[in-house]
């Protein structure tokens, strides 16, 4: 699913790399808990996996595609087709309702539109179905998302990431606003939905109490060969 080979990344004007990962493989369907202190390069790694940044050296393959070989426009399309992202602050559009926010997940990808049903009516029905499965009652679907609770907004963000069945789900600190019980319930809900089509999950969190819920734990400083004594920009 994901393969990194001798990947290094330097920020401009930075002498030493922020990241140096000799080798990393993640298989389809794995649920990976990625952790490390602030400044260890977690956000940098996510930006590389999302093809927002390119490594200074090395290769990143996702779904047998070498991201290095893609133009900027093709990297954008690859991201839209294959990667669903759940952000820490959710990044929902407050002037849209819950269903409209979910539909944004496949707006720029014909591939995800086909997987969600093809026609506008079927895609909308898929968005509604996802919201219901995630515990958002239909009575709330036409509410602007800023009228929903934090937990409900979080579930809208998950539905947006999952619609159209992207193979890779990246979740960046999505549970930081929740209490402990709500965090575990949320993660189990995410796993249940991803299991339907064997999506791979990379979940970033500072909260290591969540690590046992995942099939694999990945300590970034342990695999990052960049000097830990240097100041790292994340």
C-alpha positions as CSV (number, residue, x, y, z in Angstrom):
1,X,0.0,0.0,0.0
2,X,2.7,2.5,1.1
3,X,6.5,2.1,0.6
4,X,9.2,4.7,1.5
5,X,12.7,4.1,0.4
6,X,15.6,6.3,1.6
7,X,13.4,9.3,1.9
8,X,14.9,12.5,3.1
9,X,13.2,15.9,3.4
10,X,14.9,19.3,3.9
11,X,13.0,22.5,4.5
12,X,14.4,25.4,2.5
13,X,17.6,26.9,4.1
14,X,17.8,24.0,6.5
15,X,21.2,22.2,6.4
16,X,20.0,19.0,8.0
17,X,17.0,17.0,7.0
18,X,13.8,17.0,9.1
19,X,13.1,13.5,8.0
20,X,15.4,10.6,7.0
21,X,13.5,7.3,6.7
22,X,15.5,4.5,5.3
23,X,12.6,2.1,4.7
24,X,8.9,1.9,5.7
25,X,6.2,-0.4,4.4
26,X,2.5,-0.2,5.3
27,X,0.1,-2.8,4.0
28,X,-3.5,-2.5,2.8
29,X,-6.0,-2.5,5.6
30,X,-3.4,-1.8,8.4
31,X,-4.5,0.6,11.2
32,X,-1.3,2.5,12.1
33,X,-0.9,4.7,15.2
34,X,1.8,7.3,14.5
35,X,3.3,9.1,17.4
36,X,6.2,11.2,18.5
37,X,6.9,14.5,20.3
38,X,6.3,17.9,18.8
39,X,9.0,18.6,16.3
40,X,9.7,15.0,15.4
41,X,8.4,15.4,11.9
42,X,4.9,13.9,12.0
43,X,3.3,16.7,10.1
44,X,6.1,16.7,7.5
45,X,5.6,12.9,7.0
46,X,1.9,13.4,6.5
47,X,2.5,16.2,3.9
48,X,4.8,13.8,2.0
49,X,2.2,10.9,2.1
50,X,-0.5,13.3,0.9
51,X,1.9,14.5,-1.9
52,X,1.7,18.1,-0.7
53,X,5.5,18.0,-0.3
54,X,8.0,15.9,-2.2
55,X,11.1,14.4,-0.6
56,X,14.4,15.9,-1.3
57,X,15.8,12.4,-1.9
58,X,14.2,9.0,-2.2
59,X,11.0,7.5,-3.3
60,X,7.4,7.2,-2.0
61,X,5.1,4.7,-3.6
62,X,1.4,4.6,-2.8
63,X,-0.7,2.0,-4.5
64,X,2.3,1.3,-6.8
65,X,2.5,4.9,-7.9
66,X,5.8,6.7,-7.4
67,X,4.7,10.2,-6.2
68,X,8.0,11.6,-7.4
69,X,7.1,10.9,-11.0
70,X,3.8,12.9,-10.9
71,X,3.3,16.5,-12.0
72,X,1.8,18.9,-9.4
73,X,-1.6,18.6,-11.1
74,X,-1.4,14.8,-11.1
75,X,-0.4,14.7,-7.5
76,X,-3.5,16.8,-6.7
77,X,-5.7,14.4,-8.6
78,X,-4.0,11.4,-6.9
79,X,-4.8,12.9,-3.5
80,X,-8.4,13.6,-4.5
81,X,-8.9,10.0,-5.8
82,X,-7.1,8.0,-3.2
83,X,-6.7,9.9,0.1
84,X,-9.3,10.9,2.7
85,X,-8.1,13.3,5.4
86,X,-9.6,14.0,8.8
87,X,-8.1,17.2,10.2
88,X,-7.6,18.2,13.9
89,X,-9.9,21.2,13.4
90,X,-12.1,19.2,11.0
91,X,-11.9,22.0,8.2
92,X,-15.7,21.9,7.6
93,X,-17.4,24.7,5.7
94,X,-19.6,26.3,8.3
95,X,-22.0,27.8,5.8
96,X,-22.8,24.3,4.4
97,X,-25.0,21.7,6.0
98,X,-23.8,18.2,7.1
99,X,-24.7,16.5,3.8
100,X,-23.1,19.2,1.7
101,X,-19.9,19.0,3.6
102,X,-19.7,15.2,3.1
103,X,-20.3,15.7,-0.6
104,X,-17.1,17.8,-0.8
105,X,-15.2,14.6,-0.2
106,X,-15.7,13.4,-3.8
107,X,-16.3,16.7,-5.6
108,X,-12.9,16.7,-7.3
109,X,-12.7,13.0,-8.0
110,X,-14.7,11.3,-10.7
111,X,-13.3,8.0,-9.3
112,X,-14.7,8.6,-5.9
113,X,-18.0,9.8,-7.5
114,X,-18.3,6.5,-9.4
115,X,-17.6,4.5,-6.2
116,X,-20.2,6.5,-4.3
117,X,-22.9,5.7,-6.9
118,X,-22.2,7.8,-10.0
119,X,-25.3,10.0,-10.2
120,X,-25.8,13.1,-8.0
121,X,-28.8,11.5,-6.4
122,X,-26.9,8.3,-5.5
123,X,-23.9,10.2,-4.2
124,X,-26.2,12.3,-2.0
125,X,-27.9,9.1,-0.8
126,X,-24.5,7.6,0.0
127,X,-23.6,10.8,2.0
128,X,-26.8,10.4,4.0
129,X,-26.2,6.7,4.6
130,X,-22.7,7.4,5.9
131,X,-23.9,10.1,8.3
132,X,-26.6,7.7,9.6
133,X,-24.1,4.9,10.1
134,X,-21.9,7.3,12.0
135,X,-24.7,8.3,14.3
136,X,-25.9,11.6,12.8
137,X,-29.7,11.5,12.8
138,X,-31.4,12.6,9.6
139,X,-33.1,15.4,11.4
140,X,-29.6,17.1,11.7
141,X,-28.5,16.6,8.1
142,X,-29.8,20.0,6.9
143,X,-28.3,21.9,9.8
144,X,-25.3,24.1,9.2
145,X,-22.4,22.3,10.7
146,X,-21.7,25.1,13.2
147,X,-25.0,24.2,14.8
148,X,-23.7,20.7,15.6
149,X,-21.8,19.6,18.6
150,X,-18.0,19.0,18.4
151,X,-18.6,15.2,18.3
152,X,-21.2,15.5,15.6
153,X,-18.9,17.8,13.5
154,X,-16.1,15.2,13.9
155,X,-18.4,12.5,12.5
156,X,-19.3,14.7,9.5
157,X,-15.6,15.1,8.9
158,X,-15.2,11.3,9.0
159,X,-18.0,10.8,6.5
160,X,-16.4,13.3,4.2
161,X,-13.1,11.4,4.3
162,X,-14.8,8.0,3.7
163,X,-17.2,8.9,0.9
164,X,-16.1,7.3,-2.4
165,X,-13.9,4.8,-0.6
166,X,-10.4,6.3,-0.7
167,X,-7.8,3.6,-0.1
168,X,-5.9,5.7,2.5
169,X,-7.4,7.6,5.4
170,X,-5.1,10.0,7.2
171,X,-6.3,11.3,10.6
172,X,-4.3,14.1,12.1
173,X,-5.0,14.5,15.8
174,X,-8.8,14.2,15.2
175,X,-9.7,13.3,18.8
176,X,-7.9,16.1,20.7
177,X,-11.2,17.8,21.6
178,X,-12.8,14.7,23.0
179,X,-12.7,13.0,26.4
180,X,-11.2,9.6,26.8
181,X,-14.4,7.5,26.4
182,X,-15.4,9.5,23.4
183,X,-12.0,9.1,21.8
184,X,-12.1,5.3,22.0
185,X,-15.7,5.2,20.7
186,X,-14.7,7.4,17.8
187,X,-11.8,5.3,16.8
188,X,-13.8,2.1,16.9
189,X,-16.4,3.8,14.7
190,X,-13.7,4.8,12.2
191,X,-12.4,1.2,12.2
192,X,-15.8,-0.2,11.5
193,X,-16.4,2.1,8.5
194,X,-12.9,1.6,7.1
195,X,-13.3,-2.2,7.4
196,X,-16.1,-2.2,4.8
197,X,-13.5,-1.7,2.0
198,X,-10.2,-2.5,3.7
199,X,-9.0,1.2,3.9
200,X,-5.6,1.8,5.4
201,X,-5.6,4.2,8.3
202,X,-2.7,6.4,9.5
203,X,-3.8,8.0,12.8
204,X,-1.6,10.7,14.4
205,X,-2.0,11.5,18.1
206,X,0.1,12.6,21.1
207,X,-2.2,10.5,23.3
208,X,-0.4,7.2,23.6
209,X,-3.2,5.7,25.6
210,X,-4.9,5.1,22.3
211,X,-2.1,3.1,20.8
212,X,-3.3,-0.3,22.0
213,X,-6.5,0.1,19.9
214,X,-4.3,-0.1,16.7
215,X,-2.9,-3.1,15.0
216,X,0.5,-1.3,14.6
217,X,2.2,1.4,16.5
218,X,4.9,3.5,14.8
219,X,7.2,5.7,16.9
220,X,8.5,8.2,14.4
221,X,11.7,9.2,16.2
222,X,12.7,5.5,16.3
223,X,12.7,5.3,12.5
224,X,13.7,8.9,11.7
225,X,17.4,8.9,11.1
226,X,17.6,12.7,11.1
227,X,19.7,14.0,13.9
228,X,17.5,14.4,17.1
229,X,19.9,17.0,18.3
230,X,19.0,19.5,15.6
231,X,16.1,21.9,15.8
232,X,13.4,20.4,13.7
233,X,10.6,22.4,12.0
234,X,7.3,20.5,11.9
